[in-house]
């Protein structure tokens, strides 16, 4: 299951030196709802190897602003605490898997 990322836990999670995947989304966003099952599947498939979670931009606006999120869904890929890739807009599961596998 995808973890809920908030302003209070996000920076700490980035310092764990693992690959972190953060899905910036909102409940009212149709494309966000389209990729939710994919994000959940990936969270299960990569459990223990990659930390995958979701950031609700309506509840965590400061976090979205900090990372320059202008469109949702936006999925950011972090390695060693740094953004190394991103996906703006909905995409297929294979796109996310390819990006994750490239970081492992």
C-alpha positions as CSV (number, residue, x, y, z in Angstrom):
1,X,0.0,0.0,0.0
2,X,1.3,3.5,-0.9
3,X,2.4,5.6,2.1
4,X,0.8,8.9,2.8
5,X,3.5,11.6,2.4
6,X,3.0,14.8,4.4
7,X,5.1,17.8,5.1
8,X,5.9,16.4,8.5
9,X,7.4,13.1,7.2
10,X,8.6,13.8,3.7
11,X,12.0,15.2,4.2
12,X,12.9,12.5,6.7
13,X,11.8,9.8,4.2
14,X,14.1,11.3,1.6
15,X,17.1,10.9,3.9
16,X,16.7,7.1,4.1
17,X,18.9,6.7,0.9
18,X,16.3,4.6,-0.8
19,X,14.5,5.4,-4.1
20,X,11.4,7.4,-3.2
21,X,8.4,7.8,-5.6
22,X,5.9,10.5,-4.8
23,X,2.6,10.8,-6.5
24,X,1.2,14.4,-6.2
25,X,-2.6,14.1,-6.7
26,X,-6.0,15.3,-5.6
27,X,-9.3,13.6,-5.2
28,X,-11.1,15.7,-7.8
29,X,-8.5,14.9,-10.5
30,X,-9.7,12.3,-13.0
31,X,-6.2,11.4,-14.3
32,X,-5.0,11.1,-10.7
33,X,-7.7,8.5,-10.0
34,X,-6.7,6.7,-13.2
35,X,-3.2,6.1,-11.9
36,X,-4.1,5.4,-8.3
37,X,-4.4,1.6,-8.9
38,X,-1.1,1.6,-10.7
39,X,0.6,3.4,-7.8
40,X,-0.9,0.9,-5.3
41,X,0.3,-2.1,-7.4
42,X,3.8,-0.6,-7.6
43,X,3.9,0.0,-3.9
44,X,3.1,-3.7,-3.3
45,X,5.5,-5.0,-6.0
46,X,8.4,-2.9,-4.9
47,X,7.8,-3.1,-1.1
48,X,11.1,-3.2,0.7
49,X,13.0,-1.9,-2.3
50,X,11.3,1.5,-3.1
51,X,9.3,3.8,-0.9
52,X,6.2,4.8,-2.9
53,X,3.6,7.2,-1.6
54,X,1.1,9.9,-2.4
55,X,0.9,13.6,-1.6
56,X,-2.5,15.1,-1.6
57,X,-1.9,18.6,-3.0
58,X,-5.1,20.0,-1.4
59,X,-3.9,19.0,2.0
60,X,-0.2,19.5,1.5
61,X,-0.1,22.6,-0.6
62,X,3.2,23.8,0.8
63,X,4.9,20.6,-0.2
64,X,3.5,20.8,-3.7
65,X,4.7,24.4,-3.9
66,X,8.2,23.5,-2.7
67,X,8.6,20.9,-5.5
68,X,7.1,23.2,-8.2
69,X,4.0,21.0,-8.8
70,X,1.9,22.9,-11.4
71,X,0.0,20.0,-12.9
72,X,-1.4,16.8,-11.4
73,X,-0.8,14.0,-11.4
74,X,2.9,14.6,-11.2
75,X,5.1,11.7,-10.0
76,X,8.5,12.6,-8.8
77,X,11.3,10.1,-8.5
78,X,14.0,10.7,-5.9
79,X,17.4,9.0,-5.3
80,X,19.7,10.0,-2.5
81,X,17.2,12.7,-1.6
82,X,17.4,14.4,-5.1
83,X,14.8,14.5,-7.8
84,X,16.2,12.4,-10.7
85,X,13.1,11.9,-12.8
86,X,9.4,12.8,-13.1
87,X,6.3,11.9,-14.9
88,X,3.7,14.6,-15.5
89,X,0.2,13.3,-16.4
90,X,-1.2,9.8,-16.5
91,X,0.9,7.0,-17.9
92,X,0.8,3.3,-18.1
93,X,2.2,1.0,-15.5
94,X,5.2,0.1,-17.8
95,X,6.3,3.7,-17.9
96,X,6.5,3.9,-14.1
97,X,8.2,0.5,-13.9
98,X,10.8,1.5,-16.4
99,X,11.6,4.7,-14.4
100,X,11.8,2.8,-11.1
101,X,13.9,0.0,-12.5
102,X,16.4,2.5,-14.0
103,X,17.0,3.8,-10.5
104,X,17.6,0.5,-8.8
